[in-house]
Amino acid sequence: MAKVIEQGNRLILKLNWLEKIGALHGNLVVGKSKLKSKKSYAKPWSREVLKGVRAPGTGFPYLILLGTMRYKGSKDFTAIYKKRPVTVYEFTDYSFKRWIVTE
């Protein structure tokens, strides 16, 4: 399962090999200084958490959502499993506005 690891002054979103295939993406790395906020949500499939359309990636509603969610002016990276709580990492000045990862 995807994990966010703090390593020095960087945050790394580490994906296993199956997640890399499903998300059509490799591990993500960003400087800690770009982290704007970190919040937890109990309902990952709500409109409060998810925005846009998945492209590219893998998705089966309420089961798995891996990959990029694109919406007007930005994009998020998701690694969501079932209806388990997620942590949303929001960034400034980074290619992804948010990482949404099952806890």
Secondary structure, 3 states (H helix, E strand, C coil): CCEEEEECCEEEEECCHHHHHHHCCCCEEEEHHHEEEEEEECCCCCCCCCCCEEEEEEEECCCEEEEEEEECCEEEEEEEECCCCEEEEEECCCCCCEEEEEC
